[in-house]
Amino acid sequence: MSGTLPSSSSIQHLDNLCHELALLCSSATPLELFELLAKTLHALTQGQPVALYRRLSTGNLRLAYCYPVDGTLTTHHTLAAIRCYDDLVASELQLYELNGEQGVWGYIGHPPAAYIGPTQWIQLLIDIASQRLRLLKAERMATRQSGLKSRRKLLSRDIKRLTSIDDILQHHGASWCEIFQAEGIALAYQGDLHCYGECPSKHQLFHQLQQLNQQNVQEEIIELNGSCQGGLAAPLSVANASLGWLLMFRQQPLLPALVADSTLQASLSYWMPLEASMIIELADDLAVAITAQEVVHLNRQLTKTNQRLEGLAHTDPLTKCWNRYYTELVIEDLSHSSVSFAVLMFDIDDFKNINDTYGHAVGDDILRDIAHLAQKTLKGGDHLGRWGGEEFVVITKGLDEDVSLKLANQLCHHVEKHIFSIADPVTISIGLTLAKPNDQPRQLLERAEQGMYLAKMAGKNQVVIC
């Protein structure tokens, strides 16, 4: 990280504030961003310690960064004791929200200061940091998705050649550890445990798995504690059937300087949220691969099992449209052909609020209804795929921009006018782009995604062409 931070008095000058904002905007990693933000607030509050907590999917909090690192948590025990939002409120810290794409990413707190810089300047720092964090997340996710996509193709190719889960780990474990900067991977499947790299002992892992299964954990991802501290667990499931767990392990937390203090272990975070979301994708790939491996093994004798494999390879089990893997393959094939086509990427507006208000079962019903409406709107040669979560992709062939735009607007209108099972309105935002000569699939999808986000920023329930 370049540049040094001035004292609180010099930050009061607009030029110095602009300098700090420029540094925030050029942060290369989330940790570099956290360090600069914490140091700046430290200066603005006349030397108060600053702590950053990330919010887990369970609602609990984990310490992601603090400044100064040395001695802060020893002298300010309140900062280390915080585990949830209620703890934050009870601590009487000065709090700021750090917002992500799906609501609050985490919180920044410091003890009340006798003097603090202008509130609007601090809020500006927080807003810029939130925007930069979202951009870094998108950049890192794109890089890792590219790596995962390459490994996904190899995994799909190797299904018939590799005969066991141990074979899969031996052939792909090193690449997955490199992508996620992990030291070890464990796969728990049907009562058996398969490990690669540096993991806790099998006794510790079986004890942790027993706790996960007994608790009937519903979250998509869980950061582990105790003897498995540094681990991240994601369920392996296909078509709502639980198969086991994927666990990845790190030896160093996000704040490695504090690892020696045993009293802080439970409060330290080892993983960033974007890493957790990518591990969910890997767990989904592995769940399909493991199931497919079994299907291939039995295919010599069972025709029905072979059909199930084909369905798992191409179809999203919830919506019955194409899954992301098959959608990507079709787009890649079209990109290398002479066929003209367009891509529409759409997202259900405020879907998180629907899930939070009405529950995930109702959210699943709406996903199925949206997929059904889209299939009815599309023409015979068009195709629909679920991209992930509440995002879908439509591929249309042989249509010009005007006809494609008309189709996208029809889809928006049909969703808006449809009577769903909830009282709140349900709408979608669509990004539209036409394939250009020499387009790579990634460029095409990035334009469609950009159009979708611009449609949301413009007020939602509309189409933007990119």
C-alpha positions as semicolon CSV with decimal commas, in nm:
position;residue;x (nm);y (nm);z (nm)
1;M;0,000;0,000;0,000
2;S;0,144;0,335;-0,102
3;G;0,131;0,659;0,093
4;T;0,129;0,738;0,465
5;L;-0,155;0,862;0,675
6;P;-0,149;1,212;0,819
7;S;-0,256;1,308;1,166
8;S;-0,619;1,386;1,245
9;S;-0,558;1,760;1,223
10;S;-0,417;1,740;0,872
11;I;-0,702;1,517;0,754
12;Q;-0,938;1,803;0,823
13;H;-0,809;1,971;0,504
14;L;-1,004;1,882;0,191
15;D;-0,689;1,805;-0,011
16;N;-0,577;1,548;0,244
17;L;-0,923;1,392;0,254
18;C;-0,920;1,361;-0,125
19;H;-0,580;1,195;-0,099
20;E;-0,715;0,935;0,145
21;L;-1,016;0,871;-0,078
22;A;-0,785;0,818;-0,375
23;L;-0,584;0,565;-0,174
24;L;-0,903;0,381;-0,078
25;C;-1,006;0,367;-0,443
26;S;-0,670;0,215;-0,542
27;S;-0,660;-0,056;-0,273
28;A;-0,554;-0,382;-0,437
29;T;-0,694;-0,626;-0,178
30;P;-0,969;-0,626;0,086
31;L;-0,710;-0,642;0,366
32;E;-0,525;-0,343;0,221
33;L;-0,860;-0,161;0,205
34;F;-0,940;-0,249;0,568
35;E;-0,597;-0,135;0,684
36;L;-0,622;0,203;0,514
37;L;-0,981;0,261;0,629
38;A;-0,899;0,165;0,989
39;K;-0,588;0,385;0,996
40;T;-0,781;0,681;0,858
41;L;-1,056;0,646;1,119
42;H;-0,788;0,598;1,384
43;A;-0,644;0,936;1,285
44;L;-0,982;1,108;1,266
45;T;-1,073;0,988;1,618
46;Q;-0,746;1,106;1,774
47;G;-0,596;0,760;1,814
48;Q;-0,895;0,547;1,913
49;P;-0,860;0,175;1,821
50;V;-1,072;0,067;1,526
51;A;-1,217;-0,283;1,470
52;L;-1,391;-0,428;1,167
53;Y;-1,634;-0,719;1,203
54;R;-1,780;-0,918;0,918
55;R;-2,134;-1,050;0,944
56;L;-2,175;-1,426;0,892
57;S;-2,481;-1,583;0,727
58;T;-2,587;-1,693;1,078
59;G;-2,599;-1,331;1,194
60;N;-2,294;-1,379;1,417
61;L;-1,991;-1,152;1,385
62;R;-1,624;-1,235;1,334
63;L;-1,330;-0,998;1,376
64;A;-1,181;-0,935;1,031
65;Y;-0,939;-0,651;1,110
66;C;-0,833;-0,414;1,387
67;Y;-0,593;-0,121;1,416
68;P;-0,352;-0,088;1,581
69;V;-0,292;-0,463;1,563
70;D;-0,043;-0,483;1,849
71;G;-0,197;-0,446;2,195
72;T;-0,540;-0,319;2,090
73;L;-0,744;-0,625;2,185
74;T;-0,541;-0,677;2,500
75;T;-0,616;-0,328;2,633
76;H;-0,967;-0,300;2,487
77;H;-1,134;-0,628;2,586
78;T;-1,473;-0,511;2,459
79;L;-1,354;-0,524;2,098
80;A;-1,248;-0,889;2,130
81;A;-1,565;-1,000;2,312
82;I;-1,808;-0,903;2,037
83;R;-1,980;-1,203;1,874
84;C;-2,313;-1,062;1,751
85;Y;-2,495;-0,737;1,677
86;D;-2,643;-0,724;2,028
87;D;-2,288;-0,728;2,166
88;L;-2,205;-0,434;1,939
89;V;-2,501;-0,231;2,063
90;A;-2,424;-0,313;2,427
91;S;-2,058;-0,215;2,379
92;E;-2,160;0,150;2,314
93;L;-1,899;0,172;2,039
94;Q;-1,936;0,430;1,767
95;L;-2,063;0,212;1,477
96;Y;-2,066;0,237;1,099
97;E;-2,219;-0,009;0,854
98;L;-2,010;-0,149;0,570
99;N;-2,259;-0,242;0,300
100;G;-2,220;-0,515;0,040
101;E;-2,430;-0,618;-0,258
102;Q;-2,680;-0,808;-0,042
103;G;-2,719;-0,576;0,255
104;V;-2,483;-0,525;0,547
105;W;-2,142;-0,689;0,492
106;G;-2,016;-0,595;0,838
107;Y;-1,955;-0,319;1,090
108;I;-1,675;-0,081;1,185
109;G;-1,652;0,032;1,547
110;H;-1,433;0,238;1,777
111;P;-1,467;0,371;2,132
112;P;-1,629;0,715;2,152
113;A;-1,378;0,992;2,088
114;A;-1,364;1,335;2,252
115;Y;-1,317;1,480;1,906
116;I;-1,408;1,321;1,576
117;G;-1,387;1,450;1,221
118;P;-1,694;1,581;1,038
119;T;-1,960;1,311;1,014
120;Q;-2,016;1,358;0,642
121;W;-1,644;1,300;0,574
122;I;-1,643;0,978;0,772
123;Q;-1,959;0,858;0,599
124;L;-1,798;0,939;0,265
125;L;-1,496;0,726;0,361
126;I;-1,726;0,437;0,457
127;D;-1,929;0,466;0,135
128;I;-1,617;0,473;-0,083
129;A;-1,474;0,175;0,108
130;S;-1,801;-0,018;0,057
131;Q;-1,796;0,051;-0,316
132;R;-1,430;-0,048;-0,344
133;L;-1,495;-0,368;-0,146
134;R;-1,774;-0,464;-0,387
135;L;-1,548;-0,398;-0,686
136;L;-1,262;-0,602;-0,537
137;K;-1,508;-0,881;-0,468
138;A;-1,625;-0,877;-0,830
139;E;-1,268;-0,874;-0,965
140;R;-1,149;-1,156;-0,740
141;M;-1,464;-1,356;-0,804
142;A;-1,413;-1,325;-1,180
143;T;-1,054;-1,450;-1,150
144;R;-1,147;-1,739;-0,926
145;Q;-1,451;-1,825;-1,133
146;S;-1,223;-1,849;-1,434
147;G;-1,002;-2,091;-1,242
148;L;-1,300;-2,289;-1,118
149;K;-1,447;-2,300;-1,467
150;S;-1,126;-2,455;-1,601
151;R;-1,122;-2,711;-1,320
152;R;-1,493;-2,778;-1,374
153;K;-1,429;-2,878;-1,735
154;L;-1,144;-3,105;-1,629
155;L;-1,357;-3,255;-1,352
156;S;-1,641;-3,321;-1,596
157;R;-1,395;-3,483;-1,838
158;D;-1,244;-3,699;-1,563
159;I;-1,571;-3,839;-1,425
160;K;-1,542;-4,163;-1,622
161;R;-1,167;-4,194;-1,571
162;L;-1,148;-4,132;-1,195
163;T;-1,299;-4,415;-0,998
164;S;-1,317;-4,274;-0,643
165;I;-1,337;-3,955;-0,435
166;D;-0,973;-4,006;-0,334
167;D;-0,881;-4,004;-0,704
168;I;-1,070;-3,675;-0,751
169;L;-0,885;-3,515;-0,458
170;Q;-0,545;-3,639;-0,573
171;H;-0,594;-3,505;-0,926
172;H;-0,766;-3,174;-0,842
173;G;-0,689;-3,100;-0,474
174;A;-0,370;-2,902;-0,536
175;S;-0,542;-2,671;-0,788
176;W;-0,836;-2,608;-0,554
177;C;-0,599;-2,530;-0,265
178;E;-0,414;-2,284;-0,489
179;I;-0,736;-2,111;-0,602
180;F;-0,861;-2,070;-0,243
181;Q;-0,520;-2,028;-0,075
182;A;-0,603;-2,322;0,151
183;E;-0,376;-2,581;0,311
184;G;-0,619;-2,873;0,318
185;I;-0,947;-3,014;0,187
186;A;-1,175;-3,279;0,338
187;L;-1,479;-3,444;0,179
188;A;-1,730;-3,623;0,401
189;Y;-1,952;-3,852;0,198
190;Q;-2,183;-4,132;0,316
191;G;-2,002;-4,177;0,646
192;D;-1,654;-4,182;0,492
193;L;-1,392;-3,908;0,518
194;H;-1,147;-3,825;0,239
195;C;-0,865;-3,573;0,300
196;Y;-0,606;-3,386;0,097
197;G;-0,326;-3,165;0,232
198;E;-0,307;-3,042;0,592
199;C;-0,631;-3,103;0,783
200;P;-0,724;-3,162;1,148
201;S;-0,712;-3,524;1,265
202;K;-0,990;-3,758;1,153
203;H;-1,110;-3,783;1,512
204;Q;-1,149;-3,403;1,526
205;L;-1,316;-3,395;1,184
206;F;-1,567;-3,670;1,270
207;H;-1,652;-3,486;1,593
208;Q;-1,708;-3,162;1,399
209;L;-1,921;-3,338;1,136
210;Q;-2,130;-3,498;1,408
211;Q;-2,202;-3,151;1,549
212;L;-2,296;-3,015;1,207
213;N;-2,534;-3,303;1,139
214;Q;-2,690;-3,294;1,487
215;Q;-2,750;-2,919;1,464
216;N;-2,933;-2,968;1,131
217;V;-2,752;-2,659;1,001
218;Q;-2,948;-2,473;0,731
219;E;-2,686;-2,216;0,629
220;E;-2,505;-2,260;0,299
221;I;-2,163;-2,205;0,458
222;I;-2,030;-2,234;0,814
223;E;-1,700;-2,107;0,956
224;L;-1,579;-2,361;1,212
225;N;-1,453;-2,316;1,569
226;G;-1,268;-2,517;1,829
227;S;-1,032;-2,791;1,711
228;C;-1,132;-2,720;1,350
229;Q;-1,073;-2,343;1,372
230;G;-0,975;-2,207;1,031
231;G;-1,215;-2,441;0,853
232;L;-1,506;-2,356;0,627
233;A;-1,784;-2,612;0,572
234;A;-2,023;-2,621;0,276
235;P;-2,293;-2,887;0,234
236;L;-2,282;-3,127;-0,061
237;S;-2,635;-3,162;-0,198
238;V;-2,808;-3,251;-0,523
239;A;-3,179;-3,199;-0,587
240;N;-3,229;-3,110;-0,218
241;A;-3,074;-3,444;-0,112
242;S;-2,791;-3,406;0,142
243;L;-2,479;-3,604;0,046
244;G;-2,217;-3,480;0,290
245;W;-1,980;-3,189;0,347
246;L;-1,691;-3,010;0,180
247;L;-1,444;-2,862;0,430
248;M;-1,148;-2,636;0,348
249;F;-0,881;-2,533;0,598
250;R;-0,641;-2,246;0,652
251;Q;-0,380;-2,217;0,923
252;Q;-0,362;-1,837;0,930
253;P;-0,656;-1,601;1,008
254;L;-0,712;-1,271;0,829
255;L;-0,525;-1,114;1,123
256;P;-0,224;-1,350;1,158
257;A;-0,055;-1,124;1,415
258;L;-0,324;-1,219;1,668
259;V;-0,311;-1,596;1,625
260;A;-0,076;-1,640;1,921
261;D;-0,335;-1,503;2,165
262;S;-0,546;-1,807;2,257
263;T;-0,815;-1,587;2,416
264;L;-0,897;-1,436;2,076
265;Q;-0,925;-1,755;1,872
266;A;-1,304;-1,773;1,869
267;S;-1,337;-1,414;1,750
268;L;-1,093;-1,433;1,456
269;S;-1,211;-1,475;1,098
270;Y;-1,015;-1,684;0,849
271;W;-1,224;-1,633;0,536
272;M;-1,371;-1,346;0,336
273;P;-1,741;-1,367;0,230
274;L;-1,652;-1,377;-0,140
275;E;-1,432;-1,682;-0,074
276;A;-1,720;-1,849;0,103
277;S;-1,953;-1,792;-0,194
278;M;-1,696;-1,944;-0,431
279;I;-1,657;-2,252;-0,209
280;I;-2,034;-2,303;-0,235
281;E;-1,989;-2,324;-0,613
282;L;-1,711;-2,581;-0,570
283;A;-1,932;-2,782;-0,333
284;D;-2,209;-2,781;-0,594
285;D;-1,964;-2,898;-0,861
286;L;-1,832;-3,172;-0,637
287;A;-2,180;-3,286;-0,540
288;V;-2,269;-3,326;-0,906
289;A;-1,932;-3,486;-0,988
290;I;-1,952;-3,739;-0,705
291;T;-2,308;-3,829;-0,796
292;A;-2,215;-3,852;-1,163
293;Q;-1,920;-4,075;-1,075
294;E;-2,151;-4,319;-0,903
295;V;-2,393;-4,303;-1,194
296;V;-2,118;-4,377;-1,446
297;H;-2,004;-4,670;-1,234
298;L;-2,354;-4,823;-1,244
299;N;-2,439;-4,715;-1,600
300;R;-2,315;-5,042;-1,748
301;Q;-2,613;-5,211;-1,584
302;L;-2,872;-4,937;-1,516
303;T;-3,013;-4,722;-1,798
304;K;-3,223;-4,511;-1,562
305;T;-2,917;-4,411;-1,367
306;N;-2,754;-4,289;-1,687
307;Q;-3,056;-4,067;-1,758
308;R;-3,029;-3,920;-1,408
309;L;-2,666;-3,829;-1,479
310;E;-2,764;-3,643;-1,795
311;G;-3,033;-3,454;-1,603
312;L;-2,788;-3,356;-1,330
313;A;-2,537;-3,238;-1,589
314;H;-2,779;-3,006;-1,772
315;T;-3,078;-2,920;-1,554
316;D;-3,131;-2,702;-1,250
317;P;-3,327;-2,924;-1,008
318;L;-3,540;-2,642;-0,865
319;T;-3,656;-2,460;-1,179
320;K;-3,613;-2,744;-1,433
321;C;-3,440;-2,509;-1,677
322;W;-3,075;-2,538;-1,781
323;N;-2,818;-2,512;-1,504
324;R;-2,524;-2,270;-1,513
325;Y;-2,274;-2,533;-1,627
326;Y;-2,473;-2,627;-1,936
327;T;-2,565;-2,264;-2,011
328;E;-2,195;-2,174;-2,014
329;L;-2,117;-2,460;-2,253
330;V;-2,389;-2,349;-2,498
331;I;-2,271;-1,985;-2,492
332;E;-1,914;-2,097;-2,549
333;D;-2,016;-2,315;-2,846
334;L;-2,222;-2,032;-2,999
335;S;-1,932;-1,788;-2,952
336;H;-1,719;-2,007;-3,178
337;S;-1,988;-2,043;-3,444
338;S;-2,130;-1,814;-3,714
339;V;-2,475;-1,803;-3,551
340;S;-2,593;-1,456;-3,443
341;F;-2,737;-1,452;-3,091
342;A;-2,815;-1,228;-2,794
343;V;-2,783;-1,282;-2,420
344;L;-3,029;-1,149;-2,160
345;M;-2,928;-1,165;-1,795
346;F;-3,201;-1,090;-1,542
347;D;-3,230;-1,084;-1,165
348;I;-3,538;-1,083;-0,940
349;D;-3,553;-0,739;-0,773
350;D;-3,522;-0,736;-0,392
351;F;-3,528;-1,117;-0,376
352;K;-3,341;-1,121;-0,045
353;N;-3,626;-0,922;0,112
354;I;-3,873;-1,180;-0,020
355;N;-3,676;-1,464;0,137
356;D;-3,636;-1,275;0,465
357;T;-4,006;-1,181;0,482
358;Y;-4,179;-1,494;0,354
359;G;-3,920;-1,769;0,395
360;H;-3,706;-1,970;0,152
361;A;-3,989;-2,209;0,059
362;V;-4,192;-1,917;-0,080
363;G;-3,874;-1,783;-0,245
364;D;-3,829;-2,121;-0,419
365;D;-4,190;-2,105;-0,542
366;I;-4,127;-1,762;-0,693
367;L;-3,810;-1,887;-0,865
368;R;-4,011;-2,170;-1,020
369;D;-4,289;-1,929;-1,125
370;I;-4,040;-1,687;-1,283
371;A;-3,875;-1,971;-1,477
372;H;-4,218;-2,088;-1,599
373;L;-4,318;-1,735;-1,706
374;A;-3,989;-1,691;-1,893
375;Q;-4,030;-2,024;-2,075
376;K;-4,380;-1,919;-2,185
377;T;-4,251;-1,583;-2,311
378;L;-3,959;-1,723;-2,510
379;K;-3,981;-1,849;-2,868
380;G;-3,905;-2,202;-2,980
381;G;-3,536;-2,147;-3,050
382;D;-3,468;-1,951;-2,729
383;H;-3,323;-2,106;-2,415
384;L;-3,339;-2,029;-2,042
385;G;-3,076;-2,115;-1,782
386;R;-3,049;-2,047;-1,410
387;W;-2,723;-1,860;-1,355
388;G;-2,724;-1,883;-0,976
389;G;-2,945;-1,772;-0,688
390;E;-3,212;-1,542;-0,834
391;E;-3,022;-1,473;-1,159
392;F;-3,120;-1,624;-1,497
393;V;-2,974;-1,611;-1,848
394;V;-3,172;-1,620;-2,174
395;I;-3,008;-1,709;-2,508
396;T;-3,191;-1,597;-2,822
397;K;-3,076;-1,684;-3,177
398;G;-3,116;-1,490;-3,499
399;L;-3,280;-1,178;-3,351
400;D;-3,165;-0,820;-3,410
401;E;-3,140;-0,561;-3,132
402;D;-3,494;-0,426;-3,175
403;V;-3,659;-0,769;-3,162
404;S;-3,441;-0,878;-2,870
405;L;-3,530;-0,559;-2,680
406;K;-3,900;-0,621;-2,748
407;L;-3,866;-0,974;-2,610
408;A;-3,687;-0,846;-2,297
409;N;-3,955;-0,582;-2,234
410;Q;-4,228;-0,845;-2,278
411;L;-4,057;-1,060;-2,016
412;C;-4,040;-0,764;-1,774
413;H;-4,408;-0,687;-1,835
414;H;-4,527;-1,047;-1,792
415;V;-4,347;-1,080;-1,458
416;E;-4,477;-0,744;-1,335
417;K;-4,839;-0,833;-1,422
418;H;-4,828;-1,191;-1,292
419;I;-5,011;-1,261;-0,965
420;F;-4,767;-1,433;-0,732
421;S;-4,838;-1,594;-0,394
422;I;-4,720;-1,288;-0,198
423;A;-4,866;-0,942;-0,147
424;D;-4,550;-0,755;-0,247
425;P;-4,489;-0,683;-0,616
426;V;-4,234;-0,902;-0,797
427;T;-4,028;-0,752;-1,079
428;I;-3,705;-0,823;-1,267
429;S;-3,420;-0,612;-1,408
430;I;-3,266;-0,720;-1,739
431;G;-2,932;-0,657;-1,908
432;L;-2,930;-0,720;-2,285
433;T;-2,631;-0,756;-2,517
434;L;-2,579;-0,889;-2,870
435;A;-2,283;-1,108;-2,960
436;K;-2,013;-0,921;-3,152
437;P;-1,743;-1,061;-3,382
438;N;-1,455;-1,216;-3,184
439;D;-1,652;-1,188;-2,858
440;Q;-1,533;-1,417;-2,582
441;P;-1,804;-1,566;-2,356
442;R;-1,668;-1,374;-2,058
443;Q;-1,692;-1,039;-2,239
444;L;-2,047;-1,116;-2,351
445;L;-2,161;-1,212;-2,002
446;E;-1,988;-0,912;-1,841
447;R;-2,180;-0,676;-2,071
448;A;-2,509;-0,847;-1,994
449;E;-2,435;-0,833;-1,620
450;Q;-2,338;-0,466;-1,644
451;G;-2,667;-0,391;-1,819
452;M;-2,856;-0,576;-1,545
453;Y;-2,688;-0,374;-1,269
454;L;-2,748;-0,049;-1,460
455;A;-3,117;-0,145;-1,488
456;K;-3,129;-0,189;-1,111
457;M;-2,954;0,142;-1,049
458;A;-3,197;0,316;-1,285
459;G;-3,497;0,207;-1,076
460;K;-3,538;-0,169;-1,147
461;N;-3,814;-0,339;-1,352
462;Q;-3,658;-0,237;-1,684
463;V;-3,413;-0,333;-1,959
464;V;-3,073;-0,179;-2,031
465;I;-2,872;-0,261;-2,345
466;C;-2,492;-0,283;-2,319
